[in-house]
Amino acid sequence: MPEETPFKIAVPDDALSLLQRKLADTRLPDEVEGAGWDYGTPLSDIKRLVDRWRGGYDWHAHERELNQHLPMFTRDIEVDGFGVLNMHYVHKKSKVAGAVPVLFVHGWPGSFIEVSKILPLLTAGGAGHPSFHVVAPSLPGFGWSEAAHKPGFRGTHYAELFNKLMLSLGYSEYVTQGGDWGHVITRILASQYGPKHVKASHTNMPICSTDIFGTFRNNPLRFAKYLLTPYTPREREGMARSRMFQKTGMGYFAQQSTRPQTLGYNLGDSPVGLLAWIYEKIGPGTDNYPWTDDEVLTWISIYWFSRAGPSASTRIYYELSKSEEVFRTPRTSVPVGISFFPKEVFHAPRELLRAELNVVFESEHDAGGHFAAYEKPEALVDDLRRMFGRGGPAAGVVPGHSGF
Amino acid sequence: MSTERPFRIAVSDDALALLKRKLNDARFPDEVDEAAWDYGVPLADVKRLVGRWKDGYDWRTHENTLNKLPMFTRDIEVEGYGTLDVHYVHQRSTVEGAIPLLFVHGWPGSFIEVTKILPLLTAGGPGHPSFHVVAPSLPGFAWSSPVLKRGFSGKQYAELFNKLMISLGYDEYVTQGGDWGYYVTRFLAGLHGPLNVKASHTNFPLASAPTFWASPVQYLKHLILPYTALELQWLGNLQEFLTRGRGYFLQHSTRPQTIGYNLSDSPVGMLAWIYEKLVLWSDSYPWTDDEVLTWLSIYWFSRAGPAASVRIYFEVGGTADTPWVMPRPNVPFGASYFPKDSGNVHAGECNVVFESEHTSGGHFAAFENPQGLVDDLRKMFGKEGPAAGIVPGHSGF
């Protein structure tokens, strides 16, 4: 059993008082009449959330809860050319020794907190369904993981980092689950370390590579099928949602992928600025998830109190756009499972995905958005159980770890 | 009945104290090793400027200097928007027959951009024309009131400033503008010329939307004309803008309120957001820290706050699907080309009577190269100039 260094979040008092001082001095802008969400995060939401953050919201209570329910650790991992990065991660083993090891990778503006609801479900034993050992790291520069200090930390480095993490925990063969950046990173992981280490991947945010010609060359028959198959109503709806998001919601992406540092001065210095920036995505990004104010504030506080500060979290956009890895996601022969949630903002045509990847499992949902693990934990876990369970298309894909 | 009121900037002690508290509690981000300008504004620059802003920079001194400018406010009504309170600089030349000129700034500029050209433009002299100068603050900038009703766009800006000029007794005038000032003066010329606007000059000629904002890649691909060195430089600047410099533009055009919370609440954040443009868009202009801080303080202490200033990008519609459509004006047009700016190859849709190429200078022409810009205006409007005597009774002499 590999040795692990337990970790508990312990935000110091002076960080808390600084936050309170800043909140007390919050200077809000005005707002166009009847703006709603058209211009960005609404003023009334921000006022309410700031008031709660100042008085009523109890960080210590949420910190305690995170520490209690999530077994967390830190570990030094060396990445070629970047030295040692101290990684923060959640690690929970199932009581079932033969559980399937799964690496869960979050995205932006998410965090390790996105594993919190699926964790007990995945690790639960049961006769009828497989269980999982779960590893959920914070990406470098997120949560309490150290940020990379040198330029050029690319997808290939994330893959190296996380593969080494899994190996160091004794999981030389494992599966992955990811959405948002988690999708991109687990794609690269599968492409680089599968099928030797990565045996299968599951995603709730499938995107297609922009390398259409590559997809055609890889699977011309399937690609032809894509060209000839009319889109289903769901696909059309999804693509309309994507187009709208591309048109009105990509300011953050353009900024973070070109001048993250300039934005970072704002996010690091202004709690209300950080709140607005993130809430713009998590508010509308779900399928009417009934966020409580305290939930929102906990998500934002993780960024505010993060080890590297909120600015560091935006650099992934810069690095993986520069390397084009976010656009040209690599092909992999590793079996892939996909859960389609209707209110996800990034959509891809089903046939094109089937031409690009070795899709062995698909699941269409009638509800749910971008943050599937948080919004629809049972549905997502159910999909993973069906994908990896007895008779499932990825049953027994990890030798000796059938989940039973 | 004139509602003109002389105006002096008088930032409250409370506002100064709040700024100081925020600067004292500044929380800086980390930075990638040897980042330089690759990821945005360097940390060392921001720390230095914040340090100076906190300690050493004296706003009251600069406030006093700005107050030496003849400034006023005036109520102007805009159809559908009620009454706006417009802040402006107004200086007449001693030469009665001087040419009335409206100078319109952009973002992240302000009325401060008129300060260096003001004495040169209004100066009398036998060899060159002089000007009466009006330099307003756009609504939501400096001490002009903001517009809190949606849809305030080219037509409204044109109406606002045309009414301003007329209210000052200038029924016939010329315009000068760069950045948003170009957009606004294009609309002025298109909608109120040649009746009121007799001629326009710009230092930021940009073609109408469809060729640029809507399909930038196609635009680049289909340019087949042979290029001058200046045009090649512009294409380089344009390329740079499209690949690395357009984040702010897309953010302002789609979600101005969201970035607005940051700009309103964090002087450090606002500093970085604006300073990035002051450096990257100017042609190695030797900004002093205090110059930068004065530009920034105008935004920080502005009547409506910094968030209001970025709404113009949203309201005029800069996204790919709804590109700007600017009117084709029927008045003589002059363009000064500066290499560090993003210009366009020939403002082909205007009646260009004057062109001037410069070998240095950037986006903030009036501030970086005041003599160069004023020389151009004197040439364009002077005796023998292509727009000589364009304003009846106001030859400039």
Interface residues (C-beta under 8 A of the other chain):
Chain A: L18 R21 K22 D25 T26 R27 L28 P29 D30 E31 V32 E33 G34 A35 D38 Y39 G40 T41 P42 L43 I46 A147 A148 H149 K150 P151 K247 T248 G249 M250 G251 Y252 A254 Q255 Q256 S257 T258 R259 P260 Q261 T262 L263 G264 Y265 N266 L267 G268 D269 S270 V272 G273 L274 L275 A276 W277 E280 A308 G309 P310 S311 A312 R315 Y318
Chain B: L18 R21 K22 D25 A26 R27 F28 P29 D30 E31 V32 D33 E34 A35 D38 Y39 G40 V41 P42 L43 V46 P146 V147 L148 K149 R150 T243 R244 G245 R246 G247 Y248 F249 L250 Q251 H252 S253 T254 R255 P256 Q257 T258 I259 G260 Y261 N262 L263 S264 D265 S266 V268 G269 M270 L271 A272 W273 E276 A304 G305 P306 A307 A308 R311 F314 T319 A320 D321
